[in-house]
Amino acid sequence: MSKETLSVTDDRNGKTYSLPIEKGTVRAMDLRQIKTGPDDFGIMSYDPAFMNTASCRSAVTFIDGDRGILRYRGYPIEELAEHCTFLEVAYLLLHGELPSPAELKDWVYEITHHTMLHENVKKFIDGFHYDAHPMGMLVSTLAALSTFYPESKNVLDARVRRQQILRLIGKVPTIAAYAYRHSLGLPYVYPDNELSYTENFMNMLWKKTELKYLSNRTLARALDVLFILHADHEQNCSANTMRCVGSSQADPYLAAAAAASALAGPLHGGANEEVLKMLAEIGTKENIPGYIKQVKEGKFKLMGFGHRVYKNYDPRAKILKRTAEEVFQVTGRNPKLDIAIELERIALEDEYFVKRKLYPNVDFYSGIIYQAMGFRPEMFTVMFAIPRMAGWLAQWEELLQDPEQKISRPRQVFTGKDVRHLEQARPATAAD
Ligand SMILES: CC(C)(COP(=O)(O)OP(=O)(O)OC[C@H]1O[C@@H](n2cnc3c(N)ncnc32)[C@H](O)[C@@H]1OP(=O)(O)O)[C@@H](O)C(=O)NCCC(=O)NCCS
């Protein structure tokens, strides 16, 4: 039993309970012993939107929102972004340690050899309208993969899980690239096994008639950095969805499709697309004060600002500001950056934002970079989903190996009608 305890006195009957405190938490189930009598269900905790509830123990990602710290498996995000490739980071998230050179070689080989999609997937994607949102195409195709790999439902078999992890990390860029090319009416490009993860992705996106696609190194590295920054973010809305669906032992394609659906919302990964729409709407620096005034009046939110956990500058946004400058050396400057920087400057001096600790988050700058690289805003959230697949799968693996986890099923506080009967609502008629 933990030495730290919390004493709780039930003022209804004067009884006192001693609840163990472990790692700064009390177990919600310990509240159930607090009852007024044998028929009492016991106290529950009520926490809409999980504002103060830990749903799991996790060793994957650490965030200190007040100090603006993000670490994967203990390593600061700044160091990983500076020195690693995305696939090294994906390995780290899933295995807990960085790979040795030999392990990395095998890992890269295995992921690279799982990038192809079954030919029928092309027909499936062909069925979408030319203007279908790429997130809809991604979500549906992820779910459809479940039908191609029926063995994936054996989620308690570690070897089967491993196989699906390789497939999902390998295939998600291919699905994304197919969705992108479908919306442009271009033929699909097969993966090229001689290229790195990000170079191959660029090849599948942008190859035209040349025999071999040669990517720009700065842009390929920028994509790697973007992918590293987006790879995981502890128990966010989509990771929680992955865990929730995974807890029913649905196969990982279905769970990942659900997680990607959660990511698509404008308050989560969809925010990067919204930021670009917002910057376009603002148009010029002169319009910023007027726009901020409307935000403060509650007319709309400043997209790309604020975070449930960060109450300080998002460390990923800091890195992205630098990456943006590097990308612009190649692509030319995206004029939206100047509006974004000025918007940030004005907002960070404004009492409304200061008081609420609202800072730019990762989505504030990522879209500007993606746009400079040539993506339309509809693709931005797909670009987020590609690397986040590694994080979702790390969370899913952890869930399935955690003996404390069961099917995810919250309680409710019932606020509806007490029992009532039809005969009161429909008094008997003459015909009855
Ligand atoms: C991320 C987000 C959903 C977090 O929400 P949350 O933790 O539930 O925070 P709240 O909505 O309770 O916000 C607290 C206060 O700040 C305000 N606020 C939060 N984000 C804001 C924003 N982007 N613009 C203006 N005001 C904002 C809220 O209106 C609220 O004000 P109030 O106390 O006067 O009611 C929210 O900040 C948001 O919608 N941001 C814009 C979307 C976005 O960028 N999402 C990407 C996240 S990585």
PDBQT file of the ligand as one rigid body, heavy atoms in Angstrom, charges set to zero:
ROOT
HETATM    1  C1  LIG A 501      -7.111  23.126 -28.470  1.00  0.00    +0.000 C 
HETATM    2  C2  LIG A 501      -8.425  23.474 -27.750  1.00  0.00    +0.000 C 
HETATM    3  C3  LIG A 501      -9.541  22.581 -28.320  1.00  0.00    +0.000 C 
HETATM    4  C4  LIG A 501      -8.248  23.223 -26.249  1.00  0.00    +0.000 C 
HETATM    5  O1  LIG A 501      -9.481  23.412 -25.665  1.00  0.00    +0.000 OA
HETATM    6  P1  LIG A 501      -9.746  23.344 -24.090  1.00  0.00    +0.000 P 
HETATM    7  O2  LIG A 501      -8.607  22.745 -23.378  1.00  0.00    +0.000 OA
HETATM    8  O3  LIG A 501     -11.075  22.719 -23.911  1.00  0.00    +0.000 OA
HETATM    9  O4  LIG A 501      -9.749  24.866 -23.676  1.00  0.00    +0.000 OA
HETATM   10  P2  LIG A 501     -11.023  25.795 -23.541  1.00  0.00    +0.000 P 
HETATM   11  O5  LIG A 501     -11.876  25.717 -24.759  1.00  0.00    +0.000 OA
HETATM   12  O6  LIG A 501     -11.677  25.493 -22.209  1.00  0.00    +0.000 OA
HETATM   13  O7  LIG A 501     -10.340  27.224 -23.486  1.00  0.00    +0.000 OA
HETATM   14  C5  LIG A 501     -10.104  27.986 -22.290  1.00  0.00    +0.000 C 
HETATM   15  C6  LIG A 501     -10.431  29.433 -22.610  1.00  0.00    +0.000 C 
HETATM   16  O8  LIG A 501      -9.619  29.914 -23.678  1.00  0.00    +0.000 OA
HETATM   17  C7  LIG A 501     -10.419  30.265 -24.807  1.00  0.00    +0.000 C 
HETATM   18  N1  LIG A 501      -9.785  29.728 -25.995  1.00  0.00    +0.000 N 
HETATM   19  C8  LIG A 501      -9.210  28.505 -26.138  1.00  0.00    +0.000 A 
HETATM   20  N2  LIG A 501      -8.651  28.384 -27.357  1.00  0.00    +0.000 NA
HETATM   21  C9  LIG A 501      -8.901  29.545 -27.993  1.00  0.00    +0.000 A 
HETATM   22  C10 LIG A 501      -8.577  30.006 -29.279  1.00  0.00    +0.000 A 
HETATM   23  N3  LIG A 501      -7.908  29.256 -30.132  1.00  0.00    +0.000 N 
HETATM   24  N4  LIG A 501      -8.999  31.251 -29.619  1.00  0.00    +0.000 NA
HETATM   25  C11 LIG A 501      -9.667  32.017 -28.752  1.00  0.00    +0.000 A 
HETATM   26  N5  LIG A 501      -9.990  31.634 -27.497  1.00  0.00    +0.000 NA
HETATM   27  C12 LIG A 501      -9.611  30.414 -27.134  1.00  0.00    +0.000 A 
HETATM   28  C13 LIG A 501     -11.767  29.605 -24.572  1.00  0.00    +0.000 C 
HETATM   29  O9  LIG A 501     -12.793  30.306 -25.218  1.00  0.00    +0.000 OA
HETATM   30  C14 LIG A 501     -11.859  29.671 -23.066  1.00  0.00    +0.000 C 
HETATM   31  O10 LIG A 501     -12.182  30.993 -22.713  1.00  0.00    +0.000 OA
HETATM   32  P3  LIG A 501     -13.187  31.272 -21.467  1.00  0.00    +0.000 P 
HETATM   33  O11 LIG A 501     -12.452  30.777 -20.264  1.00  0.00    +0.000 OA
HETATM   34  O12 LIG A 501     -13.398  32.751 -21.484  1.00  0.00    +0.000 OA
HETATM   35  O13 LIG A 501     -14.425  30.488 -21.756  1.00  0.00    +0.000 OA
HETATM   36  C15 LIG A 501      -8.778  24.979 -27.950  1.00  0.00    +0.000 C 
HETATM   37  O14 LIG A 501      -7.713  25.781 -27.473  1.00  0.00    +0.000 OA
HETATM   38  C16 LIG A 501      -9.063  25.290 -29.426  1.00  0.00    +0.000 C 
HETATM   39  O15 LIG A 501     -10.200  25.089 -29.875  1.00  0.00    +0.000 OA
HETATM   40  N6  LIG A 501      -8.043  25.796 -30.191  1.00  0.00    +0.000 N 
HETATM   41  C17 LIG A 501      -8.227  26.070 -31.605  1.00  0.00    +0.000 C 
HETATM   42  C18 LIG A 501      -8.133  24.768 -32.404  1.00  0.00    +0.000 C 
HETATM   43  C19 LIG A 501      -6.725  24.252 -32.498  1.00  0.00    +0.000 C 
HETATM   44  O16 LIG A 501      -5.781  24.961 -32.794  1.00  0.00    +0.000 OA
HETATM   45  N7  LIG A 501      -6.601  22.953 -32.236  1.00  0.00    +0.000 N 
HETATM   46  C20 LIG A 501      -5.325  22.246 -32.374  1.00  0.00    +0.000 C 
HETATM   47  C21 LIG A 501      -4.841  21.722 -31.075  1.00  0.00    +0.000 C 
HETATM   48  S1  LIG A 501      -3.209  21.043 -31.280  1.00  0.00    +0.000 SA
ENDROOT
TORSDOF 0
